């Protein structure tokens, strides 16, 4: 039975919504009928290239209509879409494409040269679609072995649909940002995603196809949803699916390479956006500043909700936004790629919520350090877990799956590693942070050891420890505390050295040199002392 499969659901939306908008970016508008036809053509091409049942389709683009279409095409072909962080360097890109067993790669022309570097070591790739915007990239340079083709021409060339068996058990992958080391492929059943989001994020998902058809015809609120963060991350992608499954419109900014708050507010006015997705203060701060500087230039009265997840969104910056439109609701979700629905914080003009405080969901539980269930009562501290419909595990990593997805007397829970304390009311919790030393900078997860290893390869560096320090815009800024064999090190050169090996967001914002890096007698980094030193050097210690 196909009901619950995401391709089946989106086909229903396309049938009902027809010529109405589906995806918008700048001057480009695609209707539901157009998107369905193009996704069908793409899906046939993928199968003809030799993609196997539940084979992986890596989507390696900026925010672009092609991102949405490619995932839809993968669903139609009973293939598994895989998100690719477009900030990766060659080593990181190879790891993800190899780990995911990618067979098809949809790549933006900006990243095609990097893909060229790693393709010879990826024998499972049987097809590459290149999204061209300038036409400057020569597709032939990828080589015929990968079956490279222009994305747009392929999407527009009509092909007969290939019959495949669709199932709610078909998968979708959401690769993590590397919270506990290298990125992991979180495996979601499509049926579980549909059940979670098929009600358009408003109410319960219809339980029959007939009921779902009626819902799509009249969803109550039809989203015109502006997705500001990258679709390659869970926050942006899940919010896009909420809009699409509710028969709505997904809008992405034209300036996909760099966030532009002025463009965001212009788009809100031009497209009558009613839902905006952001990732905490890295987006909220420039958005609020733009309204404070040029608020009279924008009509934002259409906005019903701004939703955020992934990074702290301070109460102060929520109030800055509400000052300019008191009629909207600010929804701050606590969750991750492998744990949706850990908690929720709602802020309106009538009531503010303390930063980092979230309402407990019905399926939220606390666990001790040994992953034993503990009572959720005022003052209790523990690892937050959420039950209900959650991922089936990490791809090809049963050991990590067993540590995150816990079976206990209360059921099965996803426990990604966040510590929290239950507040006095017994109904809300305050997020304390990750038990690991993972750094969350602007919504990107950075594993310190990966950066440290690169820094230690810089000539003259004796030792290095990487920490995160509070940053108003980015949540946390990456700081490298280093020692030298002799003499003074060039901090700017170290930063550029890291950027040459890793994605730019993993590079330190500052380098602090000390006589000796702080470590315990056993050789383990003293993160507390290191962080304190970094903050003192930067004038952040109070």
Secondary structure as UniProt FT lines:
FT   TURN            3..4
FT   HELIX           6..17
FT   TURN            18..19
FT   STRAND          21..25
FT   TURN            26..27
FT   STRAND          28..31
FT   HELIX           32..48
FT   TURN            49..50
FT   TURN            53..54
FT   STRAND          56..60
FT   HELIX           65..76
FT   TURN            77..78
FT   STRAND          80..83
FT   TURN            86..87
FT   HELIX           90..99
FT   TURN            100..101
FT   STRAND          102..108
FT   HELIX           109..119
FT   TURN            120..121
FT   TURN            123..124
FT   STRAND          127..131
FT   HELIX           139..142
FT   HELIX           144..146
FT   STRAND          148..150
FT   HELIX           151..156
FT   TURN            168..169
FT   STRAND          171..175
FT   TURN            179..180
FT   STRAND          185..189
FT   HELIX           190..197
FT   TURN            198..202
FT   HELIX           209..217
FT   STRAND          224..227
FT   TURN            231..232
FT   HELIX           234..245
FT   TURN            246..247
FT   STRAND          249..252
FT   TURN            256..257
FT   HELIX           261..271
FT   STRAND          275..278
FT   HELIX           281..294
FT   HELIX           295..297
FT   TURN            301..302
FT   STRAND          305..309
FT   HELIX           315..322
FT   TURN            323..324
FT   TURN            326..327
FT   STRAND          329..336
FT   TURN            337..338
FT   STRAND          339..348
FT   TURN            349..350
FT   TURN            355..356
FT   STRAND          357..360
FT   TURN            362..363
FT   STRAND          364..367
FT   TURN            369..370
FT   STRAND          373..374
FT   TURN            378..379
FT   STRAND          381..386
FT   STRAND          393..394
FT   TURN            395..396
FT   HELIX           398..404
FT   STRAND          405..408
FT   TURN            409..410
FT   STRAND          411..414
FT   STRAND          418..422
FT   TURN            424..425
FT   STRAND          428..434
FT   STRAND          439..441
FT   TURN            442..443
FT   STRAND          444..446
FT   HELIX           448..455
FT   TURN            456..457
FT   TURN            459..460
FT   STRAND          461..471
FT   TURN            472..474
FT   STRAND          475..484
FT   HELIX           491..499
FT   TURN            500..501
FT   HELIX           504..506
FT   STRAND          510..513
FT   TURN            521..522
FT   HELIX           527..537
FT   TURN            538..539
//
